[in-house]
Amino acid sequence: MRLTLDSRPGANLVTRIGPAGIQVGEDVLDASFIISPGELLRRWAVSDAATLDLAALAPALALEPEILVLGTGARIQFPARALFAELAAKGIGLEVMDTAAACRTYNVLAGEERAVVAAIILP
C-alpha cells in the first residue's frame, strides 16, 4: 500500500507498507522501529505490545512526544492498562492501532507538525 505524502520537506514519513517491510524514505525496515519527523531508530528490540513498559518505550519517550502512536501488527494488541496511565501522567497520549493505521496516522500528525512519535512493532 502506497501512502500519500503531504508534509514538510525533510520529515521522516512512511511511504509504503508491504510484505517486504515498511518503507521510510528510501529505507525498507523489516524489524520494529521508532520514527519521529526528525529521527529514525531502525532497530527497536520489542516484538510484543503486551510486554511494553516505560523502559521499553524509553527511546520513543526521549524524543519528547505529545502523542505516541503504537502500531501492533495486523491486529490491534493493547499493552497493559497501567502503561496508558503512566504515559498520561507524563502528558503523553497513547494511541494503539494496527500497523497500517498507525503509519497513516503518524504521517497525518507529522504533516500537521505535531509532536508525534510512532513506535511500530514488526514480527
DSSP file (Angstrom, degrees, kcal/mol; ACC not computed):
  #  RESIDUE AA STRUCTURE BP1 BP2  ACC     N-H-->O    O-->H-N    N-H-->O    O-->H-N    TCO  KAPPA ALPHA  PHI   PSI    X-CA   Y-CA   Z-CA
    1    1 A M              0   0    0      0, 0.0    16,-2.5     0, 0.0     2,-0.4   0.000 360.0 360.0 360.0 125.7    0.0    0.0    0.0
    2    2 A R  B     -A   16   0A   0     14,-0.2     2,-0.4    16,-0.0    14,-0.2  -0.754 360.0-145.7 -90.9 135.9    1.4    3.4   -1.0
    3    3 A L        -     0   0    0     12,-1.5     2,-0.2    -2,-0.4   101,-0.0  -0.830  15.6-121.3-103.1 140.4    0.8    6.3    1.3
    4    4 A T        -     0   0    0     -2,-0.4     2,-0.5     2,-0.0    12,-0.0  -0.506  23.4-138.6 -79.4 149.5    0.3    9.8    0.0
    5    5 A L        +     0   0    0     -2,-0.2     2,-0.1     8,-0.1   103,-0.0  -0.921  36.0 151.8-114.4 130.9    2.6   12.5    1.2
    6    6 A D        +     0   0    0     -2,-0.5     2,-0.3   101,-0.1    -2,-0.0  -0.534  42.7 102.2-152.6  77.6    1.6   16.0    2.2
    7    7 A S  S    S-     0   0    0     -2,-0.1   104,-0.1   105,-0.1     3,-0.1  -0.863  74.3 -59.1-151.1 179.3    4.0   17.3    4.7
    8    8 A R    >   -     0   0    0    102,-0.3     3,-1.4    -2,-0.3    -2,-0.1  -0.406  64.0 -98.2 -68.4 143.8    7.0   19.5    5.3
    9    9 A P  T 3  S+     0   0    0      0, 0.0    -1,-0.1     0, 0.0     3,-0.1  -0.309 104.5  22.8 -62.5 142.6   10.1   18.6    3.3
   10   10 A G  T 3  S+     0   0    0      1,-0.3     2,-0.2    -3,-0.1    -2,-0.1   0.304  87.0 131.6  87.5  -9.9   12.8   16.5    5.1
   11   11 A A    <   -     0   0    0     -3,-1.4     2,-0.5     1,-0.1    -1,-0.3  -0.506  66.2-108.7 -75.8 144.3   10.4   15.0    7.6
   12   12 A N        +     0   0    0     25,-1.9     2,-0.3    24,-0.3    27,-0.1  -0.620  50.1 171.0 -70.4 122.6   10.6   11.2    8.1
   13   13 A L        -     0   0    0     -2,-0.5    12,-1.0    -6,-0.0     2,-0.6  -0.969  39.4-113.3-134.1 150.4    7.4    9.7    6.6
   14   14 A V  E     + B   0  24A   0     -2,-0.3    10,-0.3    89,-0.3     3,-0.1  -0.735  33.8 176.8 -80.3 123.7    6.2    6.3    5.9
   15   15 A T  E     +     0   0A   0      8,-2.7   -12,-1.5    -2,-0.6     2,-0.3   0.642  60.1  10.6-105.5 -18.4    6.0    6.0    2.1
   16   16 A R  E     -AB   2  23A   0      7,-1.2     7,-3.1   -14,-0.2     2,-0.4  -0.971  50.9-159.0-161.7 144.3    4.9    2.4    1.6
   17   17 A I  E     + B   0  22A   0    -16,-2.5     5,-0.2    -2,-0.3    83,-0.0  -0.997  35.6 138.6-124.3 126.7    3.7   -0.7    3.6
   18   18 A G  E >   - B   0  21A   0      3,-2.2     3,-1.2    -2,-0.4    -2,-0.0  -0.906  65.7 -80.1-155.1-178.5    4.2   -4.1    2.0
   19   19 A P  T 3  S+     0   0    0      0, 0.0     3,-0.1     0, 0.0    -1,-0.0   0.759 123.1  55.6 -63.3 -25.6    5.1   -7.7    2.6
   20   20 A A  T 3  S-     0   0    0      1,-0.3     2,-0.3     3,-0.0     8,-0.0   0.643 122.6 -86.2 -82.4 -14.2    8.8   -6.9    2.5
   21   21 A G  E <   -B   18   0A   0     -3,-1.2    -3,-2.2     9,-0.1     2,-0.5  -0.939  55.4 -49.1 142.6-165.3    8.5   -4.3    5.2
   22   22 A I  E     -BC  17  29A   0      7,-2.6     7,-3.4    -2,-0.3     2,-0.5  -0.933  47.1-140.5-112.9 129.2    7.8   -0.6    5.8
   23   23 A Q  E     -BC  16  28A   0     -7,-3.1    -8,-2.7    -2,-0.5    -7,-1.2  -0.774  17.6-178.4 -95.4 128.6    9.4    2.0    3.7
   24   24 A V  E >  S-BC  14  27A   0      3,-3.0     3,-2.2    -2,-0.5     2,-0.4  -0.973  71.8 -46.5-121.6 111.3   10.6    5.3    5.3
   25   25 A G  T 3  S-     0   0    0    -12,-1.0   -10,-0.1    -2,-0.5   -13,-0.0  -0.519 124.8 -24.8  61.4-122.4   12.1    7.5    2.6
   26   26 A E  T 3  S+     0   0    0     -2,-0.4     2,-0.4    -3,-0.1    -1,-0.3   0.495 119.7  97.8 -97.3  -6.4   14.4    5.1    0.7
   27   27 A D  E <   -C   24   0A   0     -3,-2.2    -3,-3.0     2,-0.0     2,-0.6  -0.679  59.6-153.4 -87.7 134.0   14.9    2.7    3.6
   28   28 A V  E     -C   23   0A   0     -2,-0.4     2,-0.4    -5,-0.2    -5,-0.2  -0.941  14.7-157.3-105.1 120.1   12.8   -0.5    3.9
   29   29 A L  E     +C   22   0A   0     -7,-3.4    -7,-2.6    -2,-0.6     4,-0.1  -0.829  21.6 173.5-102.9 131.7   12.5   -1.6    7.5
   30   30 A D        +     0   0    0     -2,-0.4     2,-0.3    -9,-0.2    -1,-0.1   0.194  63.6  58.6-121.7  14.5   11.8   -5.2    8.4
   31   31 A A  S    S-     0   0    0     11,-0.3    -9,-0.1    -9,-0.1    89,-0.1  -0.920 101.4 -69.9-136.3 162.4   12.1   -5.0   12.2
   32   32 A S        +     0   0    0     90,-0.5    12,-2.0    -2,-0.3     2,-0.3  -0.182  62.2 173.8 -51.8 143.0   10.4   -3.0   14.9
   33   33 A F  E     -D  120   0B   0     87,-2.0    87,-3.0    10,-0.2     2,-0.4  -0.948  30.8-131.0-150.2 167.2   11.3    0.7   14.8
   34   34 A I  E     -DE 119  41B   0      7,-2.0     7,-3.0    -2,-0.3     2,-0.4  -0.986  26.2-174.5-125.0 135.2   10.6    4.1   16.2
   35   35 A I  E     +DE 118  40B   0     83,-2.7    83,-3.0    -2,-0.4     5,-0.2  -0.988  13.2 166.2-135.3 139.5   10.0    7.2   14.0
   36   36 A S        -     0   0    0      3,-2.8     3,-0.3    -2,-0.4   -24,-0.3  -0.881  55.3 -94.5-134.5 169.6    9.6   10.9   14.5
   37   37 A P  S    S+     0   0    0      0, 0.0   -25,-1.9     0, 0.0    80,-0.1   0.824 126.1  28.1 -56.4 -29.2    9.7   13.7   12.0
   38   38 A G  S    S+     0   0    0    -27,-0.2     2,-0.3     1,-0.1   -27,-0.0   0.534 120.5  48.6-110.0  -7.4   13.4   14.2   12.8
   39   39 A E        -     0   0    0     -3,-0.3    -3,-2.8   -27,-0.1     2,-0.4  -0.960  50.6-168.4-136.5 150.1   14.6   10.8   14.0
   40   40 A L  E     -E   35   0B   0     -2,-0.3     2,-0.8    -5,-0.2    -5,-0.2  -0.919   4.0-167.3-140.0 113.5   14.5    7.2   12.9
   41   41 A L  E     -E   34   0B   0     -7,-3.0    -7,-2.0    -2,-0.4     3,-0.0  -0.878   9.8-166.9 -98.2 104.5   15.6    4.4   15.2
   42   42 A R  S    S+     0   0    0     -2,-0.8     2,-0.5    -9,-0.2   -11,-0.3   0.710  70.7  42.8 -71.4 -23.2   15.8    1.5   12.7
   43   43 A R        +     0   0    0     -3,-0.1     2,-0.5    -9,-0.1   -10,-0.2  -0.976  60.4 173.1-129.2 119.1   16.0   -1.3   15.3
   44   44 A W        -     0   0    0    -12,-2.0     2,-2.6    -2,-0.5   -12,-0.2  -0.991  31.7-134.8-126.1 120.6   13.8   -1.4   18.4
   45   45 A A        +     0   0    0     -2,-0.5     2,-0.4   -14,-0.1   -12,-0.1  -0.286  67.8 108.8 -78.9  57.5   14.1   -4.5   20.5
   46   46 A V        +     0   0    0     -2,-2.6    76,-0.4    74,-0.1   -14,-0.2  -0.999  27.9 162.5-132.4 134.5   10.3   -5.0   21.0
   47   47 A S        +     0   0    0     -2,-0.4     2,-0.3     1,-0.2    -1,-0.1   0.361  66.0  48.3-129.2   2.2    8.2   -7.8   19.4
   48   48 A D    >   -     0   0    0      1,-0.1     3,-1.1    75,-0.0    -1,-0.2  -0.943  57.0-154.2-151.1 122.3    5.1   -7.8   21.6
   49   49 A A  G >  S+     0   0    0     -2,-0.3     3,-1.6     1,-0.2    31,-0.3   0.802  93.2  68.8 -65.3 -29.1    2.8   -5.0   22.8
   50   50 A A  G 3  S+     0   0    0      1,-0.3    30,-0.3    29,-0.2    -1,-0.2   0.755 100.4  48.2 -63.7 -23.4    1.7   -7.0   25.8
   51   51 A T  G <  S+     0   0    0     -3,-1.1    -1,-0.3    28,-0.1    -2,-0.2   0.385  83.7 127.8 -97.7   3.7    5.2   -6.7   27.4
   52   52 A L    <   +     0   0    0     -3,-1.6    28,-0.4    -4,-0.2     2,-0.3  -0.315  26.3 158.8 -65.7 141.2    5.6   -3.0   26.8
   53   53 A D     >  -     0   0    0     26,-0.1     4,-1.7    30,-0.0     5,-0.2  -0.875  57.5 -85.6-145.4 179.9    6.6   -0.8   29.8
   54   54 A L  T  4 S+     0   0    0     -2,-0.3     4,-0.5     1,-0.2     7,-0.2   0.856 125.2  56.0 -61.0 -35.1    8.2    2.6   30.2
   55   55 A A  T >4 S+     0   0    0      1,-0.2     3,-1.1     2,-0.2    -1,-0.2   0.924 107.7  47.5 -63.7 -43.5   11.7    1.1   30.0
   56   56 A A  T 34 S+     0   0    0      1,-0.2    -1,-0.2    -5,-0.1     4,-0.2   0.829 114.0  48.4 -66.0 -30.9   10.9   -0.4   26.6
   57   57 A L  T >X S+     0   0    0     -4,-1.7     4,-2.7     1,-0.2     3,-0.7   0.444  80.1 105.5 -87.6  -0.2    9.5    2.9   25.4
   58   58 A A  H <> S+     0   0    0     -3,-1.1     4,-2.1    -4,-0.5    -1,-0.2   0.860  76.7  52.7 -51.2 -43.9   12.4    4.9   26.7
   59   59 A P  H 34 S+     0   0    0      0, 0.0     4,-0.3     0, 0.0    -1,-0.3   0.890 113.8  43.8 -61.9 -36.2   13.9    5.5   23.2
   60   60 A A  H X4 S+     0   0    0     -3,-0.7     3,-1.3    -4,-0.2    -2,-0.2   0.902 113.0  51.0 -72.1 -41.3   10.5    6.8   22.0
   61   61 A L  H >< S+     0   0    0     -4,-2.7     3,-1.9     1,-0.3    -1,-0.2   0.795  97.8  67.4 -68.1 -27.9    9.9    8.9   25.1
   62   62 A A  T 3< S+     0   0    0     -4,-2.1    -1,-0.3    -5,-0.3    -2,-0.2   0.717  91.3  63.5 -63.7 -19.3   13.4   10.5   24.7
   63   63 A L  T <  S-     0   0    0     -3,-1.3    -1,-0.3    -4,-0.3    -2,-0.2   0.410 109.6-126.9 -85.7   1.8   12.0   12.2   21.5
   64   64 A E    <   -     0   0    0     -3,-1.9    -3,-0.1     1,-0.1     2,-0.1   0.920  37.5-174.8  56.8  57.2    9.5   14.1   23.7
   65   65 A P        -     0   0    0      0, 0.0    51,-0.2     0, 0.0     3,-0.1  -0.455  31.1-161.6 -78.8 153.8    6.3   13.2   22.0
   66   66 A E  S    S+     0   0    0     49,-3.3    27,-2.8     1,-0.3     2,-0.4   0.653  91.7  34.0 -92.7 -29.0    2.9   14.7   23.0
   67   67 A I  E     -gf  93 116B   0     48,-1.9    50,-2.0    25,-0.2     2,-0.6  -0.995  69.9-163.9-128.7 128.2    1.3   11.8   21.1
   68   68 A L  E     -gf  94 117B   0     25,-3.4    27,-2.7    -2,-0.4     2,-0.6  -0.961   8.4-160.1-112.1 117.5    2.8    8.3   20.9
   69   69 A V  E     -gf  95 118B   0     48,-2.8    50,-2.9    -2,-0.6     2,-0.6  -0.869   6.7-160.9 -99.0 123.5    1.2    6.2   18.1
   70   70 A L  E     -gf  96 119B   0     25,-3.3    27,-2.5    -2,-0.6     2,-0.5  -0.926   4.3-162.9-111.3 118.3    1.8    2.4   18.7
   71   71 A G  E     -gf  97 120B   0     48,-2.4    50,-3.0    -2,-0.6    27,-0.2  -0.885   6.9-176.9 -98.9 124.9    1.4    0.1   15.7
   72   72 A T        -     0   0    0     25,-1.9     3,-0.4    -2,-0.5     2,-0.3   0.165  43.9 -94.8-113.8  18.3    1.0   -3.5   16.8
   73   73 A G  S    S-     0   0    0     24,-0.2    26,-2.7     1,-0.2    -1,-0.3  -0.729  77.0 -25.5 108.0-157.5    0.9   -5.6   13.6
   74   74 A A  S    S+     0   0    0     -2,-0.3     2,-0.3    24,-0.2    -1,-0.2   0.757 132.0  37.6 -68.5 -24.4   -2.0   -6.8   11.5
   75   75 A R  S    S-     0   0    0     -3,-0.4     2,-0.3    22,-0.1    24,-0.1  -0.926  95.2-100.3-126.8 151.7   -4.3   -6.7   14.6
   76   76 A I        -     0   0    0     -2,-0.3     2,-0.4    22,-0.1    22,-0.1  -0.544  36.3-176.2 -71.5 130.9   -4.5   -4.3   17.5
   77   77 A Q        -     0   0    0     -2,-0.3    20,-0.1    20,-0.2    -1,-0.0  -0.967  16.6-143.6-129.4 114.3   -2.8   -5.7   20.6
   78   78 A F        -     0   0    0     -2,-0.4     3,-0.1    18,-0.1     2,-0.0  -0.544   7.5-134.8 -82.8 140.0   -3.2   -3.5   23.7
   79   79 A P        -     0   0    0      0, 0.0   -29,-0.2     0, 0.0   -28,-0.1  -0.246  51.4 -60.2 -75.2 176.7   -0.4   -3.0   26.2
   80   80 A A    >>  -     0   0    0    -28,-0.4     3,-1.2   -31,-0.3     4,-0.8  -0.267  46.8-121.6 -58.4 144.4   -1.2   -3.2   29.9
   81   81 A R  H >> S+     0   0    0      1,-0.3     4,-1.4     2,-0.2     3,-0.7   0.842 109.3  66.7 -56.7 -35.5   -3.7   -0.6   31.2
   82   82 A A  H 3> S+     0   0    0      1,-0.2     4,-2.5     2,-0.2    -1,-0.3   0.827  92.5  61.0 -58.1 -32.1   -1.1    0.8   33.6
   83   83 A L  H <> S+     0   0    0     -3,-1.2     4,-2.4     1,-0.2    -1,-0.2   0.888 100.1  53.8 -64.4 -39.1    1.0    2.0   30.7
   84   84 A F  H <X S+     0   0    0     -4,-0.8     4,-2.4    -3,-0.7    -1,-0.2   0.929 111.8  45.5 -58.8 -44.9   -1.8    4.3   29.5
   85   85 A A  H  X S+     0   0    0     -4,-1.4     4,-2.2     2,-0.2    -2,-0.2   0.895 111.2  52.0 -67.3 -41.1   -1.9    5.9   33.0
   86   86 A E  H  X S+     0   0    0     -4,-2.5     4,-0.7     1,-0.2    -1,-0.2   0.905 113.2  44.3 -63.3 -41.2    1.8    6.2   33.3
   87   87 A L  H ><>S+     0   0    0     -4,-2.4     5,-2.7     1,-0.2     3,-0.8   0.896 110.9  53.7 -70.6 -39.8    2.1    8.0   29.9
   88   88 A A  H ><5S+     0   0    0     -4,-2.4     3,-1.7     1,-0.3    -2,-0.2   0.882 103.5  57.3 -60.9 -37.8   -0.9   10.2   30.7
   89   89 A A  H 3<5S+     0   0    0     -4,-2.2    -1,-0.3     1,-0.3    -2,-0.2   0.760 106.6  49.9 -64.1 -24.1    0.8   11.3   33.9
   90   90 A K  T <<5S-     0   0    0     -3,-0.8    -1,-0.3    -4,-0.7    -2,-0.2   0.384 123.6-107.1 -92.0   2.0    3.7   12.4   31.7
   91   91 A G  T < 5S+     0   0    0     -3,-1.7     2,-0.5     1,-0.3    -3,-0.2   0.732  78.5 131.2  79.9  22.9    1.4   14.4   29.5
   92   92 A I      < -     0   0    0     -5,-2.7     2,-0.4    -8,-0.1    -1,-0.3  -0.937  49.0-144.3-114.6 126.2    1.7   11.9   26.6
   93   93 A G  E     -g   67   0B   0    -27,-2.8   -25,-3.4    -2,-0.5     2,-0.5  -0.720  12.1-150.6 -86.0 136.5   -1.3   10.4   24.8
   94   94 A L  E     -g   68   0B   0     -2,-0.4     2,-0.5   -27,-0.2   -25,-0.2  -0.941  11.5-173.4-111.1 123.0   -1.0    6.8   23.6
   95   95 A E  E     -g   69   0B   0    -27,-2.7   -25,-3.3    -2,-0.5     2,-0.5  -0.973   6.8-163.5-116.0 121.0   -2.9    5.7   20.5
   96   96 A V  E     +g   70   0B   0     -2,-0.5     2,-0.3   -27,-0.2   -25,-0.2  -0.895  25.0 139.0-108.9 131.0   -2.9    2.0   19.8
   97   97 A M  E     -g   71   0B   0    -27,-2.5   -25,-1.9    -2,-0.5   -24,-0.2  -0.954  55.9 -70.2-156.6 172.1   -3.8    0.7   16.3
   98   98 A D     >  -     0   0    0     -2,-0.3     4,-2.6   -27,-0.2   -24,-0.2  -0.297  57.0-103.5 -65.9 161.9   -2.9   -1.8   13.7
   99   99 A T  H  > S+     0   0    0    -26,-2.7     4,-2.5     1,-0.2     5,-0.2   0.874 117.9  51.1 -61.0 -43.0    0.3   -1.0   11.9
  100  100 A A  H  > S+     0   0    0    -27,-0.3     4,-2.1     1,-0.2    -1,-0.2   0.938 114.2  44.3 -62.0 -45.4   -1.2    0.3    8.7
  101  101 A A  H  > S+     0   0    0      1,-0.2     4,-2.8     2,-0.2     5,-0.2   0.885 111.8  54.2 -65.2 -38.2   -3.5    2.7   10.5
  102  102 A A  H  X S+     0   0    0     -4,-2.6     4,-2.7     2,-0.2    -2,-0.2   0.903 108.8  48.3 -62.8 -41.2   -0.6    3.7   12.8
  103  103 A C  H  X S+     0   0    0     -4,-2.5     4,-2.3     2,-0.2   -89,-0.3   0.915 113.3  46.8 -66.8 -42.5    1.6    4.6    9.9
  104  104 A R  H  X S+     0   0    0     -4,-2.1     4,-2.2    -5,-0.2    -2,-0.2   0.928 114.4  47.5 -63.5 -44.4   -1.2    6.7    8.2
  105  105 A T  H  X S+     0   0    0     -4,-2.8     4,-2.6     1,-0.2     5,-0.2   0.917 110.5  51.9 -64.1 -44.1   -2.0    8.4   11.5
  106  106 A Y  H  X S+     0   0    0     -4,-2.7     4,-2.9    -5,-0.2     5,-0.3   0.939 109.4  50.2 -56.4 -48.2    1.7    9.2   12.1
  107  107 A N  H  X S+     0   0    0     -4,-2.3     4,-2.3     1,-0.2    -2,-0.2   0.906 111.4  48.3 -59.0 -43.1    2.0   10.7    8.6
  108  108 A V  H  X S+     0   0    0     -4,-2.2     4,-1.4     2,-0.2    -1,-0.2   0.945 114.5  44.8 -62.8 -48.2   -1.0   12.9    9.2
  109  109 A L  H  <>S+     0   0    0     -4,-2.6     5,-2.5     1,-0.2    -2,-0.2   0.878 113.3  50.2 -66.2 -37.6    0.2   14.1   12.6
  110  110 A A  H ><5S+     0   0    0     -4,-2.9     3,-1.6    -5,-0.2  -102,-0.3   0.895 108.2  54.1 -65.1 -38.7    3.7   14.7   11.3
  111  111 A G  H 3<5S+     0   0    0     -4,-2.3    -1,-0.2     1,-0.3    -2,-0.2   0.788 105.6  52.8 -64.5 -28.2    2.3   16.7    8.4
  112  112 A E  T 3<5S-     0   0    0     -4,-1.4    -1,-0.3    -5,-0.1    -2,-0.2   0.371 117.5-117.8 -85.7   4.1    0.4   18.9   10.9
  113  113 A E  T < 5 +     0   0    0     -3,-1.6    -3,-0.2     1,-0.2     2,-0.2   0.842  59.3 158.5  60.3  37.1    3.8   19.4   12.7
  114  114 A R      < -     0   0    0     -5,-2.5     2,-1.9     1,-0.1    -1,-0.2  -0.508  56.8-103.3 -83.4 158.0    2.5   17.8   15.9
  115  115 A A        +     0   0    0     -2,-0.2   -49,-3.3   -79,-0.1   -48,-1.9  -0.601  67.5 155.9 -81.4  80.4    5.0   16.4   18.4
  116  116 A V  E     - f   0  67B   0     -2,-1.9     2,-0.4   -51,-0.2   -48,-0.2  -0.858  27.8-177.1-116.8 144.3    4.4   12.8   17.4
  117  117 A V  E     - f   0  68B   0    -50,-2.0   -48,-2.8    -2,-0.4     2,-0.5  -0.995  12.7-153.0-133.1 138.7    6.4    9.6   17.6
  118  118 A A  E     -Df  35  69B   0    -83,-3.0   -83,-2.7    -2,-0.4     2,-0.6  -0.953   2.9-163.1-113.3 133.9    5.4    6.3   16.2
  119  119 A A  E     -Df  34  70B   0    -50,-2.9   -48,-2.4    -2,-0.5     2,-0.6  -0.967  14.6-165.2-113.1 113.6    6.6    3.0   17.7
  120  120 A I  E     -Df  33  71B   0    -87,-3.0   -87,-2.0    -2,-0.6     2,-0.6  -0.889   7.0-154.7-111.0 120.0    6.0    0.2   15.2
  121  121 A I        -     0   0    0    -50,-3.0   -74,-0.1    -2,-0.6   -22,-0.1  -0.827  15.4-178.5 -95.2 120.8    6.1   -3.4   16.3
  122  122 A L              0   0    0     -2,-0.6   -90,-0.5   -76,-0.4   -76,-0.1  -0.919 360.0 360.0-116.0 146.0    7.0   -5.8   13.5
  123  123 A P              0   0    0      0, 0.0   -92,-0.1     0, 0.0   -76,-0.1   0.509 360.0 360.0 -67.3 360.0    7.3   -9.6   13.9
